[in-house]
Amino acid sequence: MVLALLLILAQISSDSLPADSASTGPQLIENGPVRVEWQLIKKPRVLNVGDHIRLRLRVYHPRELTVSPPLPAVPNEVVVLDQKHHIQYRGDTAVDVYDLTLAVFVIGERKLAPFLVSYQQQNRMYLAASDSVPLRVQSLISERMQDINDLKPQVTFPNLLPLWIALGLIGAGLAGYSGWRFWQRYRRRQEELEPELPPWDEALQALSKLPVEEWLSAGQVKRLYYTVSEIVKRYLTRRFEFPAVDQTSTEIVRELKSRKVAVSERFATFFLDADLVKYAKYLPAEPASVVNRARELVELTRPAPEPASPAVEAIK
């Protein structure tokens, strides 16, 4: 079964990770302290693709435990159109009640994948899942559908398509040329104003300017990890000349390995931890250390200084 929150870990393939990092991912617990139950409270008598249904999820957990909102394990089966939430208390147990309005996009006698919630205990992430939701969805197109009336005779109109295509091409060409001229002028002006820093200096400078203490005191751990990972991606893009800023963590690590970068395994662990914080609500014990880890990766991959020429040595 495909689990939506585990897709984060699946992005970092097992051949891209150190052996000791595979055990840090969320674990699905069946009989843990969190229980998820569902109740179908409203659906059409005949359910077609795209129709709306209302599903109520109850998440039972201890009062002191924080639990994430539910997510569908297979997102492409349904779309959550609306979500309402309130909490009930029964002694030491809290019950999070979610009323969801869903649009279903599967056909036939199917069981929708479970809904998942995540929670943290002893610095480990865990998952709890509901049962599958059985539904019968029919297609909007009948196999015996036929046209009722014959087609009407064709009406002849003047064909202006070639003219519009020619005008569109001319307009696109003029716009492209103007944009290219503007970009050239802008780039020359920027180069004249300030030369571009080397990738490693730019990354180290960006890391040193981060307001780490301010963000952490405001509880913005996810913002810190997202910003640091983007700085590292931009550094890799400029340092090794591949589009890391537009790639997933798996693609970045695969590219570093293909280029035989010595510390590619450390990059894999770094991006895994960043993805857990950004997408799985994992809270590390020392969140500020992510800046030092990024700085070490930049220092380890910056090129060695070029040896001084004999003339310079003679002057010294």
Secondary structure, DSSP 8 states (H G I E B T S, - for coil): ---TTTHHHHTS-GGGS-GGGGGGS-EE-SSSS-EEEEEEEE--SS-BTT-EEEEEEEEEEETT--B---EESSGGGEEEEEEEEEEEEETTEEEEEEEEEEEE---EEEEE--EEEEEEETTEEEEEE---EEEEEB-SS-TT---SS-----------HHHHHHHHHHHHHHHHHHHHHHHHHHHHHHHHH-----HHHHHHHHHHT--HHHHHHTT-HHHHHHHHHHHHHHHHHHHH-S-GGGS-HHHHHHHHHHTT-TTHHHHHHHHHHHHHHHHH----S-TTHHHHHHHHHHHHHS-------HHHHHH-
